[in-house]
């Protein structure tokens, strides 16, 4: 029998909808925190295939989700391209910056990325061997715009201002960086598929700060390029795209990029998304992640609302963004009970 998520991604309506949650392997789980302590640091955890496979599998064992998403980080590709990458405890990632042509010239070529990314591929192989037969394995990467914002600023920023500034001052350099990341992402996701990923997902976490032609040039175009190349190599492997906070640009996104499924954040109403996005094909989303913290009847009613809104077409139940570290595992159990009955 075909796995439920793969059935949805082919356009089938499945009742109840399959469920997985962004950042389902993470700090809200005590078993994750134990494994992270064993690894030593976040990057050491990412680079240890045995431990990364363990934390990928932990939420599957505990909750029985319909998919496992490989434990990694969207910025590992930056390190593979030659940027320095480290994490500051309690603050997040830090990178060496790309702000001029000289910085760009120091980066590696696309063909040089795989040695640094080999732990991710090995993690996929290990998870694939252990995963229950009915559970789908998802690989992922950051979309070029989002990855570029970190490479330019050297860290996460509230408004992506450094990237917008470079885009305005030196659009040629900015485009070359986007193209490099896009080409590397094609190779990276292709290798993930070869290592066992049955679905891949593109996270454009900062898509919402792009507008007008910039959205076309730096969100739509690179996403379409990556998906097109992957479809040539792996025509049967579905691609989920997540242009977070794209607002009205969610409409038509699947048609413009070739994405098999569009993930929806919780800033838009599920009823609107059902009418304007699900009409083009499968959608994923879009419960507010804060309900994983607060729980209770509000969680139950909101989950039922999402399921009902998308009930007329293909839908994968997920959050509008990732689980936060203060989420209560008991609320995930309540969520699954609500959806599955």
PAVEXPA-839411 format. One record per residue (C-alpha): y negated, z, x; residue number from 0. Coordinates in Angstrom, 1 decimal. Layout:
residues N
<<Y,Z,X>,NUM>
...
***
This chain:
residues 341
<<0.0,0.0,0.0>,0>
<<-3.4,-0.9,1.3>,1>
<<-5.6,2.0,2.3>,2>
<<-8.1,3.0,-0.3>,3>
<<-11.2,2.4,1.8>,4>
<<-10.0,-1.0,2.9>,5>
<<-9.4,-1.9,-0.8>,6>
<<-13.0,-0.9,-1.6>,7>
<<-14.3,-2.9,1.3>,8>
<<-12.5,-5.9,-0.1>,9>
<<-14.5,-5.5,-3.3>,10>
<<-12.0,-3.4,-5.4>,11>
<<-13.1,-0.5,-7.6>,12>
<<-11.0,2.5,-6.8>,13>
<<-10.9,5.6,-9.1>,14>
<<-11.5,8.2,-7.8>,15>
<<-13.6,6.7,-5.0>,16>
<<-12.4,7.3,-1.4>,17>
<<-14.3,9.9,0.5>,18>
<<-15.4,10.5,4.0>,19>
<<-18.6,12.2,5.3>,20>
<<-21.0,11.3,8.1>,21>
<<-20.7,13.8,11.0>,22>
<<-17.6,15.2,9.3>,23>
<<-16.4,16.2,12.8>,24>
<<-19.1,18.7,14.0>,25>
<<-20.7,22.0,14.4>,26>
<<-20.2,23.3,10.9>,27>
<<-16.5,23.7,11.6>,28>
<<-15.3,26.7,13.6>,29>
<<-12.4,24.7,15.2>,30>
<<-15.0,22.1,16.4>,31>
<<-17.0,24.9,18.1>,32>
<<-13.9,26.2,19.8>,33>
<<-13.1,22.7,21.1>,34>
<<-16.6,22.1,22.2>,35>
<<-16.6,25.4,24.2>,36>
<<-13.4,24.3,25.8>,37>
<<-15.0,21.0,26.8>,38>
<<-18.0,22.6,28.4>,39>
<<-20.8,20.4,27.1>,40>
<<-21.4,17.7,24.5>,41>
<<-21.1,14.8,26.9>,42>
<<-18.0,16.3,28.5>,43>
<<-16.5,16.4,25.0>,44>
<<-17.4,12.8,24.5>,45>
<<-15.9,11.9,27.8>,46>
<<-12.6,13.8,27.3>,47>
<<-10.4,11.5,25.1>,48>
<<-7.9,14.3,24.3>,49>
<<-10.5,16.7,23.1>,50>
<<-12.6,14.0,21.3>,51>
<<-9.5,12.9,19.5>,52>
<<-8.8,16.5,18.5>,53>
<<-12.3,17.0,16.9>,54>
<<-11.9,13.6,15.2>,55>
<<-8.7,14.8,13.6>,56>
<<-9.9,18.3,12.7>,57>
<<-11.6,17.4,9.4>,58>
<<-8.7,15.1,8.4>,59>
<<-6.3,18.1,8.8>,60>
<<-8.6,20.5,7.0>,61>
<<-9.9,18.3,4.1>,62>
<<-7.8,15.2,3.9>,63>
<<-10.6,12.7,4.0>,64>
<<-9.8,9.1,3.4>,65>
<<-11.3,8.0,6.8>,66>
<<-11.7,9.4,10.2>,67>
<<-14.7,8.3,12.2>,68>
<<-14.3,8.4,16.0>,69>
<<-16.1,11.3,17.7>,70>
<<-18.7,9.8,20.0>,71>
<<-22.5,9.4,20.2>,72>
<<-24.7,6.3,19.6>,73>
<<-26.4,6.9,23.0>,74>
<<-23.3,6.5,25.1>,75>
<<-24.1,2.7,25.2>,76>
<<-27.4,3.5,26.8>,77>
<<-25.6,5.2,29.7>,78>
<<-23.2,2.3,29.9>,79>
<<-26.3,0.0,30.3>,80>
<<-27.5,2.1,33.2>,81>
<<-29.9,4.6,31.7>,82>
<<-29.6,8.2,32.6>,83>
<<-28.4,10.3,29.7>,84>
<<-28.2,14.1,29.3>,85>
<<-28.4,16.6,26.5>,86>
<<-30.6,19.7,26.3>,87>
<<-28.9,22.5,24.5>,88>
<<-30.7,23.1,21.2>,89>
<<-33.0,20.2,21.6>,90>
<<-30.9,17.0,21.8>,91>
<<-30.7,13.9,24.0>,92>
<<-32.8,13.0,26.9>,93>
<<-32.8,9.6,28.7>,94>
<<-34.6,7.8,31.5>,95>
<<-37.2,5.6,29.9>,96>
<<-37.6,1.8,29.6>,97>
<<-41.4,1.1,29.4>,98>
<<-41.9,-1.9,31.6>,99>
<<-40.2,-4.9,33.2>,100>
<<-39.3,-3.0,36.3>,101>
<<-37.4,-0.4,34.2>,102>
<<-35.7,-3.2,32.3>,103>
<<-34.6,-4.9,35.5>,104>
<<-32.7,-1.8,36.5>,105>
<<-30.3,-2.0,33.5>,106>
<<-26.8,-3.2,33.8>,107>
<<-25.5,-6.4,32.4>,108>
<<-23.4,-6.5,29.2>,109>
<<-20.2,-7.2,31.2>,110>
<<-20.6,-3.9,33.1>,111>
<<-20.5,-1.5,30.2>,112>
<<-16.8,-1.0,29.6>,113>
<<-15.9,1.4,32.4>,114>
<<-18.4,3.9,31.1>,115>
<<-17.2,3.5,27.5>,116>
<<-13.5,3.6,28.4>,117>
<<-13.2,7.2,27.1>,118>
<<-14.2,6.0,23.6>,119>
<<-11.6,3.3,23.6>,120>
<<-8.9,5.8,24.7>,121>
<<-10.0,8.3,22.1>,122>
<<-9.5,5.6,19.4>,123>
<<-6.0,4.9,20.7>,124>
<<-5.1,8.6,20.7>,125>
<<-6.5,9.1,17.1>,126>
<<-4.7,6.0,15.9>,127>
<<-1.4,7.3,17.0>,128>
<<-1.9,10.6,15.2>,129>
<<-3.7,9.6,12.1>,130>
<<-1.8,9.8,8.7>,131>
<<-0.8,6.4,7.5>,132>
<<-3.2,6.4,4.5>,133>
<<-6.3,7.3,6.5>,134>
<<-8.6,4.6,7.8>,135>
<<-10.0,4.7,11.3>,136>
<<-13.7,3.9,11.7>,137>
<<-15.5,3.0,14.9>,138>
<<-19.3,2.9,15.2>,139>
<<-22.4,2.1,17.2>,140>
<<-26.1,2.6,16.8>,141>
<<-28.1,-0.5,15.7>,142>
<<-30.3,-2.0,18.4>,143>
<<-33.7,-0.8,16.9>,144>
<<-32.5,2.8,16.7>,145>
<<-30.9,2.8,20.2>,146>
<<-34.1,1.1,21.6>,147>
<<-36.3,3.9,20.2>,148>
<<-34.4,6.4,22.3>,149>
<<-34.3,4.3,25.4>,150>
<<-38.1,3.7,25.2>,151>
<<-39.2,7.3,24.4>,152>
<<-36.5,9.0,26.4>,153>
<<-35.7,11.2,23.4>,154>
<<-35.8,11.3,19.6>,155>
<<-39.3,11.2,18.1>,156>
<<-40.5,11.9,14.6>,157>
<<-42.1,8.5,14.1>,158>
<<-40.7,6.3,16.8>,159>
<<-44.3,5.8,18.1>,160>
<<-43.4,4.9,21.7>,161>
<<-41.1,2.1,20.5>,162>
<<-43.7,0.8,18.1>,163>
<<-46.3,0.9,20.8>,164>
<<-44.2,-1.1,23.3>,165>
<<-43.3,-3.5,20.5>,166>
<<-47.1,-4.1,20.0>,167>
<<-48.1,-4.3,23.6>,168>
<<-45.2,-6.3,25.1>,169>
<<-43.2,-7.9,22.3>,170>
<<-41.3,-10.1,24.8>,171>
<<-40.0,-7.1,26.7>,172>
<<-39.1,-5.3,23.5>,173>
<<-37.2,-8.4,22.2>,174>
<<-35.3,-8.6,25.5>,175>
<<-34.3,-5.0,25.1>,176>
<<-33.2,-5.5,21.5>,177>
<<-31.2,-8.6,22.6>,178>
<<-29.5,-6.7,25.4>,179>
<<-28.5,-3.9,23.2>,180>
<<-27.3,-6.3,20.5>,181>
<<-25.1,-8.2,22.9>,182>
<<-23.7,-5.0,24.4>,183>
<<-23.0,-3.7,20.9>,184>
<<-21.0,-6.8,20.1>,185>
<<-18.8,-6.2,23.1>,186>
<<-18.5,-2.4,22.5>,187>
<<-17.5,-2.7,18.8>,188>
<<-15.1,-5.6,19.6>,189>
<<-13.3,-3.3,22.1>,190>
<<-13.3,-0.5,19.6>,191>
<<-11.5,-2.8,17.2>,192>
<<-9.0,-3.8,19.9>,193>
<<-8.4,-0.1,20.5>,194>
<<-7.5,0.5,16.8>,195>
<<-10.7,0.7,14.7>,196>
<<-10.0,-0.8,11.3>,197>
<<-13.6,-0.7,10.2>,198>
<<-16.8,-0.4,12.2>,199>
<<-20.2,0.9,11.2>,200>
<<-23.7,0.2,12.4>,201>
<<-26.1,3.2,12.2>,202>
<<-29.7,2.2,12.1>,203>
<<-31.0,5.7,11.6>,204>
<<-34.7,4.8,12.1>,205>
<<-34.7,1.5,10.1>,206>
<<-37.2,3.1,7.7>,207>
<<-40.0,3.0,10.2>,208>
<<-39.9,-0.8,10.4>,209>
<<-41.9,-2.8,7.9>,210>
<<-42.4,-6.4,6.9>,211>
<<-41.7,-9.0,9.7>,212>
<<-40.7,-6.2,12.1>,213>
<<-37.9,-5.2,9.7>,214>
<<-36.7,-8.8,9.6>,215>
<<-36.9,-9.2,13.4>,216>
<<-35.6,-5.9,14.6>,217>
<<-33.3,-4.7,11.8>,218>
<<-32.1,-7.7,9.8>,219>
<<-31.8,-10.2,12.7>,220>
<<-29.9,-8.1,15.2>,221>
<<-27.6,-6.7,12.5>,222>
<<-26.8,-10.2,11.3>,223>
<<-26.2,-11.3,15.0>,224>
<<-23.8,-8.4,15.6>,225>
<<-21.9,-8.9,12.4>,226>
<<-21.7,-12.6,12.8>,227>
<<-20.2,-12.3,16.3>,228>
<<-17.7,-9.7,15.2>,229>
<<-16.6,-11.8,12.2>,230>
<<-15.9,-14.7,14.5>,231>
<<-13.6,-12.5,16.7>,232>
<<-12.2,-10.2,14.1>,233>
<<-12.6,-11.9,10.7>,234>
<<-10.5,-9.3,8.8>,235>
<<-12.3,-6.2,10.0>,236>
<<-15.0,-4.9,7.6>,237>
<<-18.5,-3.8,8.8>,238>
<<-20.5,-1.1,7.1>,239>
<<-24.3,-1.2,7.8>,240>
<<-26.6,1.8,7.3>,241>
<<-30.3,0.9,7.4>,242>
<<-31.4,4.4,6.7>,243>
<<-34.5,4.8,4.5>,244>
<<-34.8,1.0,4.1>,245>
<<-36.1,1.7,0.6>,246>
<<-36.6,-1.6,-1.3>,247>
<<-35.1,-3.5,1.7>,248>
<<-31.7,-2.2,0.7>,249>
<<-31.8,-4.9,-1.9>,250>
<<-30.3,-8.1,-0.5>,251>
<<-29.3,-6.4,2.8>,252>
<<-25.7,-7.4,2.5>,253>
<<-26.6,-11.0,1.8>,254>
<<-29.1,-11.2,4.7>,255>
<<-26.8,-9.6,7.3>,256>
<<-23.2,-10.4,6.3>,257>
<<-22.4,-6.6,6.0>,258>
<<-19.3,-5.9,3.9>,259>
<<-20.7,-2.7,2.7>,260>
<<-24.2,-1.1,2.7>,261>
<<-24.5,2.7,3.2>,262>
<<-27.3,4.2,1.1>,263>
<<-29.3,7.3,2.1>,264>
<<-30.3,9.9,-0.5>,265>
<<-34.0,8.9,-0.7>,266>
<<-33.1,6.3,-3.3>,267>
<<-31.6,7.0,-6.7>,268>
<<-27.9,6.0,-7.0>,269>
<<-28.6,4.3,-10.4>,270>
<<-31.2,2.1,-8.7>,271>
<<-28.8,1.3,-5.8>,272>
<<-26.0,0.5,-8.3>,273>
<<-28.2,-2.0,-10.0>,274>
<<-29.8,-3.6,-7.0>,275>
<<-27.4,-3.1,-4.1>,276>
<<-23.9,-2.7,-5.5>,277>
<<-24.4,-5.9,-7.4>,278>
<<-23.9,-7.7,-4.0>,279>
<<-20.8,-5.8,-3.0>,280>
<<-19.5,-2.4,-1.9>,281>
<<-21.8,0.5,-1.3>,282>
<<-21.4,3.8,0.4>,283>
<<-23.3,7.0,-0.3>,284>
<<-25.4,8.9,-1.2>,285>
<<-25.2,12.6,-1.9>,286>
<<-28.0,14.8,-0.5>,287>
<<-26.6,16.6,2.6>,288>
<<-28.4,19.8,1.8>,289>
<<-25.9,20.3,-1.0>,290>
<<-23.3,20.9,1.6>,291>
<<-25.3,24.0,2.5>,292>
<<-26.3,25.3,-1.0>,293>
<<-23.2,24.3,-2.9>,294>
<<-22.7,25.7,-6.4>,295>
<<-23.1,23.9,-9.7>,296>
<<-25.9,21.8,-8.3>,297>
<<-23.5,20.3,-5.9>,298>
<<-20.9,19.7,-8.6>,299>
<<-23.4,18.0,-11.0>,300>
<<-25.0,15.9,-8.2>,301>
<<-21.6,14.6,-7.0>,302>
<<-20.6,13.7,-10.5>,303>
<<-23.9,11.8,-10.9>,304>
<<-23.2,9.8,-7.8>,305>
<<-19.7,9.0,-8.8>,306>
<<-20.8,8.0,-12.3>,307>
<<-23.7,5.8,-11.1>,308>
<<-21.4,3.7,-8.9>,309>
<<-18.4,3.8,-11.2>,310>
<<-18.7,0.2,-12.3>,311>
<<-18.1,-1.3,-8.8>,312>
<<-16.7,-0.7,-5.3>,313>
<<-17.9,2.6,-3.9>,314>
<<-17.1,4.8,-1.0>,315>
<<-18.3,8.4,-1.6>,316>
<<-20.4,9.8,1.3>,317>
<<-23.6,11.6,2.0>,318>
<<-27.0,10.1,2.4>,319>
<<-27.0,11.3,6.0>,320>
<<-24.9,13.5,8.2>,321>
<<-23.6,17.0,7.5>,322>
<<-25.9,19.6,9.1>,323>
<<-24.5,22.4,11.3>,324>
<<-25.3,25.1,8.6>,325>
<<-23.0,23.4,6.0>,326>
<<-20.4,25.6,4.5>,327>
<<-16.8,24.2,4.8>,328>
<<-16.1,25.8,1.3>,329>
<<-18.7,23.4,-0.2>,330>
<<-16.7,20.4,1.2>,331>
<<-13.6,21.7,-0.5>,332>
<<-15.7,22.1,-3.8>,333>
<<-17.0,18.5,-3.3>,334>
<<-13.5,17.0,-2.9>,335>
<<-12.2,19.0,-5.9>,336>
<<-15.0,17.7,-8.0>,337>
<<-14.4,14.1,-7.0>,338>
<<-10.7,14.1,-7.0>,339>
<<-10.1,16.5,-9.9>,340>
***
